[in-house]
Amino acid sequence: MFSKFTSILQHAVEALAPSLPLQEDFVYHWKAITHYYIETSDDKAPVTDTNIPSHLDQMLGILLQEEREREFGVTGPCMEYLLHHKILETLYTLGKADCPPGMKQQVLVFYTKLLGRIQQPLLPHINVHRPVQKLIRLCGEVLATPTENEEIQFLCIVCAKLKQNPYLVNFFLENKLKSLASKGTPDVISEDSLKGQDSVSTDTGQFCQPEELSGAVGLEHTETEDEPPQQMDELSTSLDSLAVSPLPEATVVRPNQDYNLVNSLLNLTRSPDGRIAVKACEGLMLLVSLPEPAAARCLTQSTCLCELLTDRLASLYKALPQSVDPLDIETVEAINWGLDSYSHKEDASAFPGKRALISFLSWFDYCDQLIKEAQKTAAITLAKAVHERFFIGVMEPQLMQTSEMGILTSTALLHRIVRQVTSDVLLQEMVFFILGEQREPETLADVSRHPLRHRLIEHCDHISDEISIMTLRMFEHLLQKPNEHILYNLVLRNLEERNYTEYKPLCPEDKDVVENGLIAGAVDLEEDPLFTDISPDNTLSNQEWLSSSPPATPDHPKNDGKTEVHKIVNSFLCLVPDEAKSSYHVEGTGYDTYLRDAHRQFRDYCTICLRWEWPGSPKALEKCNLEATFFEGHFLKVLFDRMGRILDQPYDVNLQVTSVLSRLSLFPHPHVHEYLLDPYVNLASGCRSLFSVIVRVVGDLMVRIQRIPDFTPKLLLVRKRLLGLEPEGPIIDHITLLEGVIVLEEFCKELAAIAFVKYHASSTP
């Protein structure tokens, strides 16, 4: 009660007293604080019962007023006094001792406001960054303390200042010798932090060399007329008598103290208060983005940041239920790491494990964003740590297991993070994890060289349709990622030498044929025995194509091996015989419906692939090694095998297989285009292409059609049911075959649309 009365009385006196010059006022408030420690005998009363908070506020207000009244960059006498008399050093000592109780909180608030509100750069001054660095070490030492909120605010303002001036981070990189010193020993400014700065100028015009502090930290006040030596000795003695016992450290992540700002933030990411943890994560994101190489190196080599990211990923992944519905994994709402707030009671679509799933995906999103923002070398190191410690150490055993439920859940999770990843560096490590780094052509003997790649591709043809569909979807989304190695590893490396073709040098009489749109030795579909039942009415005439396709010159040479687009399109459109077609009976299901989607998707792929500098035309056959045995690669082998069984597979499987193949066909690489979309390519003996696989399927279909009575009406009924135009009714015989025929017809129309769009793009300047 007496202290409160004293405070009120002091405020009244200050209000009635004539205004003093700013410097005198500033010194008055500082001396009032120092007098408290000289005169008080009760050091257990909370700081809020004293005048200290009021004096600190007044000091801050005076500094702000002084700055407003001066030109920017001009240091006033009050700021000079604060720097020259090492006031921040003294406040640090008082905060460390937390005397009186609550003083640490007051010191943190003063530092935060000073750094945040003063416009002139303060951190370059040795009497600022040295006590700031010491105060940083006090943050995060004990979790769930009353000062956590003030600690994180202080750390974040330091991070923000470093983001504004990244070179200042060098002041916060300490040498390792210091971290080995015992607690309570004076800190030394590292030589690294002062590299290129032989001396640091203070605002008094003097140059202060980095020196070791002796005695009580922060008490080396210069003797001036304002403060007699006797008074300073009394203050020093009072502070020396304070019991500065080290606080117990709770799970402190600090193997060394090279980068204490990072270490303190890492500790606060473990705070039970989610808001504190998120702020700590934001601070780390600011620090990893600093462009200083020394800071990036220290960040990854001398802190536990890599371990924090990967260990938490691993623990959150392991906390997931053994089985989660793949649909739940796929459809759970988009995750933003900073908004990981979920209430089970408020969620109408809750499912077992949703809280754990959101936590895992949220932390993965944070790792992804952190690596995306990080300085280049730091990003690579962090991504490699995720690869080695999480992908290989935790995810791979789950993906390689034999339990169908476990395979399905782990593949669904892999699919989800493939969709979610946005960092190019982390994507690169994820691709190497899934596919390996091999780039030489595959052989049948070494398809299992990268065990995970082999297993995942095998899962595309798994006995469980659910596993097959999920794995195919994972590969489909992987193919949409902006990474050149994905397509090269899965497909392109096996097509580089074009040894799927049979090279026949052109003789003079063949040249006229090529100019008319055919390749020497190719068989026109109208003359192919397999298509003798196709009437001329079912194909598009040249005249019809002239109205919809790009203008063609009469003597357009095809030296690059391209076949006229109308012949290619007709080849795909005419693959399915008339009696097996049903789309022309249903409005809005024509070939043209695929053109718009194909154009948009191809444009997107061209944008992605532009930086990969792919050739515009196939490699000259004269330069290809056609003698090498051709193997389409494990991935295409499984897809072609699946495509060959399209008449005997479930509808959903067929949709997914054809979806992946159409994605592959969209890539603007000449070898991919030739192998997947050119029906007239001269295949070498024993080789197959997408077109030849479909031809075999159609041959099988024509035989099987004869055995099914009322085939066409049943086919039309199935199509209408799939489109929702007919209600579900009695089960129709041969339903799998009928659905397969419908998918086959639609897939051929889609391939025709893709071929047309790609031709149009290549012929447009």
Solvent accessible surface area in square Angstrom, and as a share of the most:
residue,aa,sasa,rsa
1,M,188,0.84
2,F,162,0.68
3,S,45,0.29
4,K,120,0.51
5,F,122,0.51
6,T,52,0.30
7,S,25,0.16
8,I,122,0.62
9,L,95,0.47
10,Q,38,0.17
11,H,83,0.37
12,A,46,0.36
13,V,86,0.49
14,E,53,0.24
15,A,86,0.67
16,L,158,0.79
17,A,48,0.37
18,P,112,0.71
19,S,114,0.74
20,L,90,0.45
21,P,82,0.52
22,L,44,0.22
23,Q,69,0.31
24,E,94,0.42
25,D,37,0.19
26,F,0,0.00
27,V,15,0.09
28,Y,93,0.35
29,H,5,0.02
30,W,1,0.01
31,K,48,0.21
32,A,26,0.20
33,I,1,0.00
34,T,6,0.03
35,H,65,0.29
36,Y,44,0.17
37,Y,15,0.06
38,I,45,0.23
39,E,130,0.58
40,T,46,0.27
41,S,116,0.75
42,D,81,0.42
43,D,67,0.35
44,K,165,0.70
45,A,30,0.23
46,P,60,0.38
47,V,2,0.01
48,T,100,0.58
49,D,51,0.26
50,T,25,0.15
51,N,31,0.16
52,I,2,0.01
53,P,28,0.17
54,S,31,0.20
55,H,7,0.03
56,L,6,0.03
57,D,81,0.42
58,Q,74,0.33
59,M,0,0.00
60,L,6,0.03
61,G,34,0.33
62,I,9,0.05
63,L,2,0.01
64,L,30,0.15
65,Q,69,0.31
66,E,8,0.03
67,E,29,0.13
68,R,175,0.64
69,E,112,0.50
70,R,101,0.37
71,E,139,0.62
72,F,149,0.62
73,G,51,0.49
74,V,69,0.40
75,T,30,0.17
76,G,2,0.02
77,P,47,0.29
78,C,0,0.00
79,M,3,0.01
80,E,56,0.25
81,Y,8,0.03
82,L,1,0.01
83,L,3,0.01
84,H,37,0.17
85,H,8,0.04
86,K,18,0.07
87,I,0,0.00
88,L,2,0.01
89,E,0,0.00
90,T,1,0.01
91,L,0,0.00
92,Y,12,0.05
93,T,13,0.08
94,L,2,0.01
95,G,0,0.00
96,K,66,0.28
97,A,20,0.15
98,D,58,0.30
99,C,13,0.08
100,P,0,0.00
101,P,56,0.35
102,G,24,0.23
103,M,0,0.00
104,K,19,0.08
105,Q,58,0.26
106,Q,37,0.16
107,V,0,0.00
108,L,0,0.00
109,V,48,0.27
110,F,6,0.02
111,Y,1,0.00
112,T,26,0.15
113,K,61,0.26
114,L,1,0.00
115,L,5,0.03
116,G,33,0.31
117,R,118,0.43
118,I,3,0.01
119,Q,118,0.52
120,Q,17,0.07
121,P,76,0.48
122,L,8,0.04
123,L,5,0.02
124,P,33,0.21
125,H,29,0.13
126,I,1,0.00
127,N,8,0.04
128,V,0,0.00
129,H,0,0.00
130,R,2,0.01
131,P,0,0.00
132,V,1,0.00
133,Q,7,0.03
134,K,2,0.01
135,L,0,0.00
136,I,1,0.00
137,R,29,0.11
138,L,14,0.07
139,C,0,0.00
140,G,0,0.00
141,E,26,0.12
142,V,36,0.21
143,L,38,0.19
144,A,69,0.54
145,T,31,0.18
146,P,125,0.78
147,T,16,0.09
148,E,11,0.05
149,N,81,0.41
150,E,28,0.12
151,E,2,0.01
152,I,1,0.00
153,Q,78,0.35
154,F,0,0.00
155,L,0,0.00
156,C,20,0.12
157,I,40,0.20
158,V,0,0.00
159,C,0,0.00
160,A,34,0.26
161,K,39,0.17
162,L,0,0.00
163,K,90,0.38
164,Q,122,0.54
165,N,53,0.27
166,P,38,0.24
167,Y,114,0.43
168,L,4,0.02
169,V,0,0.00
170,N,38,0.20
171,F,5,0.02
172,F,3,0.01
173,L,15,0.07
174,E,10,0.04
175,N,46,0.24
176,K,121,0.51
177,L,139,0.69
178,K,25,0.11
179,S,25,0.16
180,L,147,0.73
181,A,50,0.39
182,S,77,0.50
183,K,141,0.60
184,G,57,0.55
185,T,55,0.32
186,P,46,0.29
187,D,19,0.10
188,V,51,0.29
189,I,11,0.06
190,S,2,0.02
191,E,145,0.65
192,D,96,0.50
193,S,4,0.03
194,L,16,0.08
195,K,171,0.73
196,G,79,0.76
197,Q,61,0.27
198,D,124,0.64
199,S,38,0.25
200,V,7,0.04
201,S,54,0.35
202,T,17,0.10
203,D,31,0.16
204,T,51,0.30
205,G,58,0.56
206,Q,112,0.50
207,F,138,0.57
208,C,25,0.15
209,Q,101,0.45
210,P,44,0.28
211,E,66,0.29
212,E,125,0.56
213,L,5,0.03
214,S,83,0.53
215,G,66,0.63
216,A,27,0.21
217,V,25,0.14
218,G,2,0.02
219,L,24,0.12
220,E,60,0.27
221,H,19,0.08
222,T,60,0.35
223,E,114,0.51
224,T,42,0.24
225,E,174,0.78
226,D,64,0.33
227,E,4,0.02
228,P,65,0.41
229,P,68,0.43
230,Q,130,0.58
231,Q,33,0.15
232,M,18,0.08
233,D,89,0.46
234,E,73,0.33
235,L,4,0.02
236,S,33,0.21
237,T,91,0.53
238,S,26,0.17
239,L,5,0.02
240,D,86,0.45
241,S,88,0.57
242,L,28,0.14
243,A,93,0.72
244,V,59,0.34
245,S,82,0.53
246,P,95,0.60
247,L,88,0.44
248,P,107,0.67
249,E,73,0.33
250,A,41,0.32
251,T,90,0.52
252,V,32,0.18
253,V,19,0.11
254,R,38,0.14
255,P,91,0.57
256,N,34,0.18
257,Q,53,0.23
258,D,9,0.05
259,Y,0,0.00
260,N,2,0.01
261,L,2,0.01
262,V,0,0.00
263,N,0,0.00
264,S,0,0.00
265,L,0,0.00
266,L,0,0.00
267,N,1,0.00
268,L,0,0.00
269,T,3,0.02
270,R,91,0.33
271,S,10,0.06
272,P,108,0.68
273,D,48,0.25
274,G,47,0.46
275,R,184,0.67
276,I,8,0.04
277,A,17,0.13
278,V,43,0.25
279,K,67,0.29
280,A,0,0.00
281,C,6,0.04
282,E,70,0.31
283,G,0,0.00
284,L,0,0.00
285,M,32,0.14
286,L,55,0.28
287,L,5,0.02
288,V,2,0.01
289,S,22,0.14
290,L,2,0.01
291,P,80,0.50
292,E,41,0.18
293,P,84,0.53
294,A,34,0.27
295,A,3,0.02
296,A,6,0.04
297,R,128,0.47
298,C,17,0.10
299,L,2,0.01
300,T,19,0.11
301,Q,133,0.59
302,S,11,0.07
303,T,9,0.05
304,C,24,0.15
305,L,0,0.00
306,C,14,0.08
307,E,66,0.29
308,L,12,0.06
309,L,1,0.01
310,T,1,0.01
311,D,75,0.39
312,R,59,0.21
313,L,0,0.00
314,A,15,0.12
315,S,64,0.41
316,L,40,0.20
317,Y,16,0.06
318,K,141,0.60
319,A,66,0.51
320,L,13,0.07
321,P,47,0.29
322,Q,154,0.69
323,S,55,0.35
324,V,9,0.05
325,D,78,0.40
326,P,18,0.12
327,L,113,0.56
328,D,35,0.18
329,I,1,0.01
330,E,30,0.14
331,T,87,0.51
332,V,9,0.05
333,E,89,0.40
334,A,97,0.75
335,I,24,0.12
336,N,81,0.42
337,W,39,0.14
338,G,25,0.24
339,L,134,0.67
340,D,55,0.29
341,S,100,0.65
342,Y,38,0.15
343,S,45,0.29
344,H,117,0.52
345,K,195,0.83
346,E,149,0.67
347,D,32,0.17
348,A,114,0.88
349,S,77,0.50
350,A,37,0.29
351,F,27,0.11
352,P,118,0.74
353,G,22,0.21
354,K,7,0.03
355,R,94,0.34
356,A,24,0.18
357,L,1,0.00
358,I,10,0.05
359,S,20,0.13
360,F,0,0.00
361,L,0,0.00
362,S,5,0.03
363,W,21,0.07
364,F,0,0.00
365,D,14,0.07
366,Y,1,0.00
367,C,0,0.00
368,D,0,0.00
369,Q,46,0.20
370,L,0,0.00
371,I,2,0.01
372,K,107,0.45
373,E,88,0.39
374,A,13,0.10
375,Q,31,0.14
376,K,151,0.64
377,T,78,0.45
378,A,1,0.01
379,A,3,0.02
380,I,67,0.34
381,T,55,0.32
382,L,0,0.00
383,A,0,0.00
384,K,94,0.40
385,A,12,0.09
386,V,0,0.00
387,H,26,0.11
388,E,109,0.49
389,R,104,0.38
390,F,0,0.00
391,F,0,0.00
392,I,78,0.39
393,G,47,0.46
394,V,15,0.08
395,M,0,0.00
396,E,42,0.19
397,P,72,0.45
398,Q,70,0.31
399,L,1,0.01
400,M,48,0.21
401,Q,49,0.22
402,T,122,0.71
403,S,58,0.37
404,E,87,0.39
405,M,106,0.47
406,G,11,0.10
407,I,4,0.02
408,L,12,0.06
409,T,7,0.04
410,S,3,0.02
411,T,0,0.00
412,A,2,0.02
413,L,4,0.02
414,L,0,0.00
415,H,2,0.01
416,R,14,0.05
417,I,0,0.00
418,V,0,0.00
419,R,85,0.31
420,Q,27,0.12
421,V,3,0.02
422,T,69,0.40
423,S,1,0.00
424,D,80,0.41
425,V,44,0.25
426,L,0,0.00
427,L,5,0.03
428,Q,55,0.25
429,E,12,0.05
430,M,0,0.00
431,V,0,0.00
432,F,43,0.18
433,F,4,0.02
434,I,0,0.00
435,L,0,0.00
436,G,3,0.03
437,E,112,0.50
438,Q,40,0.18
439,R,99,0.36
440,E,74,0.33
441,P,77,0.49
442,E,12,0.05
443,T,70,0.41
444,L,122,0.61
445,A,99,0.77
446,D,48,0.25
447,V,27,0.16
448,S,61,0.39
449,R,138,0.50
450,H,41,0.18
451,P,72,0.46
452,L,1,0.01
453,R,8,0.03
454,H,47,0.21
455,R,73,0.27
456,L,0,0.00
457,I,0,0.00
458,E,75,0.34
459,H,8,0.04
460,C,0,0.00
461,D,50,0.26
462,H,40,0.18
463,I,156,0.79
464,S,21,0.14
465,D,56,0.29
466,E,109,0.49
467,I,2,0.01
468,S,0,0.00
469,I,39,0.20
470,M,13,0.06
471,T,0,0.00
472,L,0,0.00
473,R,69,0.25
474,M,0,0.00
475,F,0,0.00
476,E,20,0.09
477,H,49,0.22
478,L,0,0.00
479,L,3,0.02
480,Q,56,0.25
481,K,31,0.13
482,P,49,0.31
483,N,15,0.08
484,E,43,0.19
485,H,10,0.04
486,I,3,0.01
487,L,2,0.01
488,Y,35,0.13
489,N,0,0.00
490,L,0,0.00
491,V,0,0.00
492,L,1,0.01
493,R,13,0.05
494,N,8,0.04
495,L,0,0.00
496,E,53,0.24
497,E,50,0.22
498,R,23,0.08
499,N,15,0.08
500,Y,0,0.00
501,T,8,0.05
502,E,85,0.38
503,Y,82,0.31
504,K,104,0.44
505,P,97,0.61
506,L,86,0.43
507,C,48,0.29
508,P,107,0.67
509,E,119,0.53
510,D,32,0.17
511,K,112,0.48
512,D,90,0.47
513,V,59,0.34
514,V,20,0.12
515,E,91,0.41
516,N,114,0.59
517,G,2,0.02
518,L,39,0.20
519,I,37,0.19
520,A,12,0.09
521,G,57,0.54
522,A,25,0.20
523,V,90,0.52
524,D,25,0.13
525,L,19,0.09
526,E,115,0.52
527,E,133,0.60
528,D,34,0.17
529,P,108,0.68
530,L,46,0.23
531,F,10,0.04
532,T,105,0.61
533,D,74,0.38
534,I,39,0.20
535,S,46,0.30
536,P,117,0.73
537,D,130,0.67
538,N,53,0.27
539,T,33,0.19
540,L,63,0.32
541,S,54,0.35
542,N,91,0.47
543,Q,131,0.58
544,E,91,0.41
545,W,9,0.03
546,L,93,0.46
547,S,104,0.67
548,S,73,0.47
549,S,16,0.10
550,P,18,0.12
551,P,131,0.82
552,A,51,0.40
553,T,78,0.45
554,P,139,0.87
555,D,111,0.57
556,H,66,0.29
557,P,71,0.44
558,K,7,0.03
559,N,141,0.72
560,D,61,0.32
561,G,36,0.34
562,K,62,0.26
563,T,2,0.01
564,E,23,0.11
565,V,8,0.05
566,H,30,0.13
567,K,46,0.19
568,I,10,0.05
569,V,0,0.00
570,N,15,0.08
571,S,1,0.01
572,F,0,0.00
573,L,30,0.15
574,C,7,0.04
575,L,1,0.00
576,V,3,0.02
577,P,3,0.02
578,D,57,0.30
579,E,67,0.30
580,A,0,0.00
581,K,30,0.13
582,S,1,0.00
583,S,10,0.07
584,Y,134,0.51
585,H,90,0.40
586,V,14,0.08
587,E,173,0.77
588,G,61,0.58
589,T,20,0.12
590,G,33,0.31
591,Y,35,0.13
592,D,95,0.49
593,T,65,0.38
594,Y,49,0.19
595,L,45,0.22
596,R,202,0.74
597,D,66,0.34
598,A,3,0.03
599,H,99,0.44
600,R,108,0.40
601,Q,35,0.15
602,F,16,0.07
603,R,130,0.47
604,D,66,0.34
605,Y,7,0.02
606,C,43,0.25
607,T,97,0.57
608,I,45,0.23
609,C,6,0.03
610,L,143,0.71
611,R,145,0.53
612,W,43,0.15
613,E,156,0.70
614,W,47,0.17
615,P,69,0.44
616,G,78,0.75
617,S,57,0.37
618,P,28,0.18
619,K,73,0.31
620,A,46,0.35
621,L,37,0.18
622,E,126,0.57
623,K,155,0.66
624,C,15,0.09
625,N,78,0.40
626,L,43,0.21
627,E,162,0.73
628,A,41,0.32
629,T,131,0.76
630,F,28,0.12
631,F,26,0.11
632,E,17,0.08
633,G,0,0.00
634,H,8,0.04
635,F,1,0.00
636,L,0,0.00
637,K,71,0.30
638,V,9,0.05
639,L,1,0.00
640,F,0,0.00
641,D,38,0.20
642,R,10,0.04
643,M,1,0.00
644,G,41,0.39
645,R,93,0.34
646,I,2,0.01
647,L,5,0.03
648,D,85,0.44
649,Q,7,0.03
650,P,58,0.36
651,Y,59,0.22
652,D,85,0.44
653,V,0,0.00
654,N,1,0.00
655,L,79,0.39
656,Q,19,0.09
657,V,2,0.01
658,T,8,0.05
659,S,33,0.21
660,V,0,0.00
661,L,0,0.00
662,S,7,0.05
663,R,48,0.18
664,L,1,0.00
665,S,0,0.00
666,L,1,0.01
667,F,4,0.02
668,P,39,0.25
669,H,7,0.03
670,P,17,0.11
671,H,3,0.02
672,V,0,0.00
673,H,35,0.16
674,E,20,0.09
675,Y,1,0.00
676,L,1,0.01
677,L,0,0.00
678,D,10,0.05
679,P,21,0.13
680,Y,10,0.04
681,V,17,0.10
682,N,31,0.16
683,L,47,0.23
684,A,23,0.18
685,S,114,0.73
686,G,88,0.85
687,C,20,0.12
688,R,56,0.20
689,S,3,0.02
690,L,0,0.00
691,F,19,0.08
692,S,21,0.13
693,V,6,0.04
694,I,0,0.00
695,V,33,0.19
696,R,149,0.54
697,V,5,0.03
698,V,0,0.00
699,G,20,0.19
700,D,63,0.33
701,L,0,0.00
702,M,45,0.20
703,V,84,0.48
704,R,54,0.20
705,I,13,0.07
706,Q,136,0.60
707,R,174,0.64
708,I,12,0.06
709,P,92,0.58
710,D,97,0.50
711,F,13,0.05
712,T,47,0.27
713,P,84,0.53
714,K,44,0.19
715,L,0,0.00
716,L,37,0.19
717,L,62,0.31
718,V,2,0.01
719,R,7,0.02
720,K,57,0.24
721,R,38,0.14
722,L,66,0.33
723,L,87,0.43
724,G,62,0.59
725,L,105,0.52
726,E,65,0.29
727,P,109,0.68
728,E,139,0.63
729,G,37,0.36
730,P,114,0.72
731,I,160,0.81
732,I,18,0.09
733,D,95,0.49
734,H,96,0.43
735,I,62,0.31
736,T,51,0.30
737,L,9,0.04
738,L,0,0.00
739,E,29,0.13
740,G,0,0.00
741,V,0,0.00
742,I,9,0.05
743,V,6,0.04
744,L,0,0.00
745,E,6,0.03
746,E,35,0.16
747,F,4,0.01
748,C,3,0.02
749,K,14,0.06
750,E,41,0.19
751,L,0,0.00
752,A,0,0.00
753,A,0,0.00
754,I,1,0.01
755,A,2,0.02
756,F,19,0.08
757,V,11,0.06
758,K,13,0.06
759,Y,26,0.10
760,H,79,0.35
761,A,47,0.36
762,S,66,0.42
763,S,55,0.36
764,T,72,0.42
765,P,171,1.07
